[in-house]
Amino acid sequence: FIVVACNQDSQTNKSSNEEITYSPPSIIRKPAPDGAKVYFITPKENAIVSNPVKVKFGVNAMEILPSGQDKIHTGHHHIIIDADLPDMNFPIPADKNYIHFGKGQTETTIKLQPGKHSLQLLVGNYAHIPHKNPIISENVTITPVIKAPTTKTKSRSRTTGTPSVDAVSSPTVMAFK
């Protein structure tokens, strides 16, 4: 459809083919406290883990609060899965790659497909906006795997050859890409 407008003042109208430029919203990024650091307590770099993956977050020199609470030197966790850091001039996206922990959580469990995945933490302020000096963890690579069920096998006594107590064989680990 076509929208037509009438301009009755003496200014020259812009052609409908000209681009309109928009400026980004004015977002105030507050500074993080000196020495602020976010990190993974678990899992560790190159860990081979089972699903669901238990993830624990650590932070130094600041307080973790639920989103919406505008207090200096505070924030809440966001985990980035298999994605790049977002544009720091906007609120952190919320989708399958950018998970918000706006209730102030410091741990979670996540289900990931088998294979390599990258995880990174980013602390956002009360409005999900990164601090002026962003608080970002190291990128951690993990590999979730599917564990085969544990099976029981009968073992025989070496001295009598008769069946002894059931022994549990070690599980087989399979990884799929």
C-alpha positions as CSV (number, residue, x, y, z in Angstrom):
1,F,0.0,0.0,0.0
2,I,1.0,3.6,-0.4
3,V,0.9,6.4,2.2
4,V,0.6,9.9,1.0
5,A,0.9,13.0,3.2
6,C,0.5,16.6,2.5
7,N,3.0,19.2,3.7
8,Q,1.6,22.7,3.6
9,D,4.5,24.6,5.0
10,S,7.2,26.1,2.8
11,Q,9.9,23.4,3.5
12,T,11.0,21.2,0.7
13,N,9.6,17.6,1.0
14,K,12.1,14.7,1.0
15,S,11.8,12.2,-1.8
16,S,10.3,8.9,-0.8
17,N,13.5,7.2,-2.1
18,E,15.7,8.9,0.4
19,E,16.9,7.0,3.5
20,I,15.8,8.1,6.9
21,T,18.5,7.7,9.5
22,Y,17.8,6.8,13.0
23,S,20.1,7.2,15.9
24,P,20.4,4.5,18.6
25,P,18.5,5.2,21.8
26,S,20.4,7.0,24.5
27,I,21.5,4.3,26.9
28,I,23.5,5.1,29.9
29,R,26.0,2.4,30.8
30,K,27.1,2.5,34.4
31,P,30.6,1.6,35.4
32,A,31.3,-1.7,37.0
33,P,33.1,-1.7,40.3
34,D,36.9,-2.0,40.3
35,G,38.1,-5.6,40.2
36,A,34.7,-7.0,39.1
37,K,35.0,-10.4,37.6
38,V,32.6,-13.1,36.5
39,Y,33.6,-16.7,35.9
40,F,32.3,-20.3,35.7
41,I,32.7,-22.3,38.9
42,T,31.6,-25.3,36.8
43,P,32.0,-26.5,34.1
44,K,35.7,-26.0,33.5
45,E,37.3,-25.5,30.1
46,N,37.3,-28.6,27.8
47,A,35.1,-30.5,30.3
48,I,33.2,-33.6,29.0
49,V,29.9,-33.4,30.7
50,S,26.5,-35.3,30.7
51,N,23.1,-33.7,30.1
52,P,21.6,-31.8,31.6
53,V,24.7,-29.7,32.2
54,K,25.1,-28.2,35.7
55,V,26.4,-24.6,35.4
56,K,27.5,-22.5,38.4
57,F,28.4,-18.8,38.1
58,G,30.9,-17.0,40.3
59,V,31.4,-13.2,40.6
60,N,33.9,-11.0,42.5
61,A,33.7,-7.4,43.7
62,M,30.0,-6.9,43.0
63,E,26.5,-8.1,44.2
64,I,24.1,-10.2,42.1
65,L,20.5,-8.9,42.4
66,P,17.3,-9.6,40.4
67,S,16.8,-7.4,37.3
68,G,14.8,-4.2,37.9
69,Q,16.7,-3.3,41.0
70,D,18.8,-0.2,40.2
71,K,21.6,-0.3,42.8
72,I,25.2,0.7,42.2
73,H,27.8,-2.1,41.7
74,T,25.1,-4.7,41.1
75,G,23.9,-6.8,38.2
76,H,22.7,-10.2,37.1
77,H,24.0,-13.1,35.0
78,H,23.5,-13.8,31.3
79,I,24.9,-16.9,29.7
80,I,25.8,-16.8,26.0
81,I,25.7,-20.2,24.3
82,D,27.4,-20.7,20.9
83,A,27.2,-17.0,20.0
84,D,29.3,-13.8,19.9
85,L,29.1,-11.1,22.5
86,P,26.2,-8.8,21.8
87,D,26.4,-5.1,21.0
88,M,27.3,-3.5,24.3
89,N,25.3,-0.4,23.5
90,F,21.9,-2.1,23.7
91,P,20.2,-4.4,26.2
92,I,21.4,-8.0,26.0
93,P,19.2,-10.1,23.6
94,A,16.9,-12.8,25.1
95,D,16.7,-16.0,23.0
96,K,18.1,-19.5,22.9
97,N,21.7,-18.2,22.7
98,Y,21.4,-15.4,25.3
99,I,19.8,-16.7,28.4
100,H,18.8,-14.2,31.2
101,F,19.0,-15.0,34.9
102,G,16.9,-12.0,35.9
103,K,15.9,-13.5,39.3
104,G,19.5,-13.2,40.5
105,Q,20.2,-17.0,40.0
106,T,23.8,-18.1,40.4
107,E,23.4,-21.6,38.9
108,T,21.3,-23.5,36.4
109,T,21.1,-26.7,34.4
110,I,20.9,-26.6,30.6
111,K,20.3,-29.3,28.0
112,L,22.7,-29.2,25.1
113,Q,23.0,-31.4,22.0
114,P,26.0,-33.7,22.1
115,G,29.1,-32.1,20.7
116,K,31.2,-29.0,21.4
117,H,29.6,-25.9,22.7
118,S,30.9,-22.5,23.9
119,L,29.7,-20.8,27.0
120,Q,30.4,-17.3,28.2
121,L,29.0,-15.1,31.0
122,L,28.1,-11.5,30.7
123,V,26.8,-9.4,33.7
124,G,24.0,-6.9,32.9
125,N,22.6,-4.1,35.0
126,Y,19.1,-3.8,36.3
127,A,17.9,-3.2,32.7
128,H,19.9,-6.0,31.0
129,I,22.5,-3.5,29.7
130,P,26.2,-4.4,30.0
131,H,28.3,-2.1,32.3
132,K,30.5,0.6,30.8
133,N,33.5,-1.6,31.3
134,P,31.7,-5.0,30.6
135,I,32.1,-7.8,33.0
136,I,32.7,-10.8,30.8
137,S,33.9,-14.3,31.6
138,E,36.5,-16.3,29.7
139,N,34.9,-18.4,26.9
140,V,34.6,-22.0,28.1
141,T,34.3,-24.9,25.6
142,I,32.5,-28.0,26.8
143,T,31.4,-31.3,25.2
144,P,28.1,-32.8,26.4
145,V,28.0,-36.6,25.7
146,I,25.4,-39.3,25.9
147,K,26.2,-41.9,28.5
148,A,25.3,-45.5,27.7
149,P,23.3,-47.1,30.5
150,T,25.4,-49.0,33.1
151,T,25.0,-52.8,32.6
152,K,25.5,-55.6,35.1
153,T,27.5,-58.7,34.2
154,K,28.1,-61.9,36.1
155,S,31.7,-62.5,37.1
156,R,33.1,-65.8,38.1
157,S,35.1,-66.5,41.2
158,R,38.8,-67.2,40.2
159,T,39.1,-70.0,42.7
160,T,35.9,-72.0,42.2
161,G,34.7,-70.9,38.8
162,T,31.2,-70.3,40.3
163,P,29.2,-67.1,39.8
164,S,30.1,-64.5,42.4
165,V,28.6,-61.1,43.3
166,D,27.3,-59.1,40.3
167,A,29.9,-56.7,39.0
168,V,29.1,-53.4,37.3
169,S,30.9,-52.9,34.1
170,S,32.1,-49.3,33.3
171,P,29.8,-47.3,31.1
172,T,30.7,-46.7,27.5
173,V,30.8,-43.0,26.5
174,M,29.7,-42.1,23.0
175,A,29.9,-38.6,21.5
176,F,27.9,-37.6,18.4
177,K,28.5,-34.6,16.2
